[in-house]
Amino acid sequence: MPRKPFINSSEFPFHITARCINKEWFHLPMPAVWTVMENYLYFIHHEYKIILHAFVLMTNHFHLIATAPEANISEAMNYFMRETSRNLTEASGRINQTYGSRFFRTLIESEHYYQHAYKYVYRNPVEAGLTNKVEDYPYSTLHGLMGRSHTLIPTTYDDTLFSDLEATLNWLNQPPQRDDLSAVQSALRKRVFKLPRSTTYGQHPLSYEKY
């Protein structure tokens, strides 16, 4: 069966993720992996004009939310994947490539859906048991935005975070219901983000309600 054509959009952001080969961990200390990721996110922002909204590095994969105003997300991410893989493979002394497959993208066509993806990305380390609070995880653009570390990643202004910092952090740190989390995970495995209507609340799971 032929592969479905990728969606390229200049208007809406994408959630983008890629995982290490065989779901193994990166074969380098996390600070070293983070530095490689920082460097190439910096590059694709300037070379490909990619708008970076959020990035979280996990032990064997990453999550990125980004917009490509020039509709060139494929070119930018192909470069990013190739160069980060090459650098990480060389630094670890391994022969195998770093990633198990191509990156996967999900188009996010509304602000409401963006909030779901945003919360999911920043809560990933909490859900994995790596930290208790989203703002404490060091391998995240949120950590840098909070002034807790210096990062090279040139994220765009985060209106979601800074519209009301305390309320947004409380919202991010509020765990979702398991069924709601599963619904978002399922939506992020599709080419276009889409959630079912919640029969219980009459709204989408993980709805953007900070107050």
Summary of the structure (lengths in Angstrom):
residues: 211
radius of gyration: 16.7
end to end distance: 47.2
largest distance: 52.7
contacts: 618
relative contact order: 0.17
helix: 43%
strand: 14%
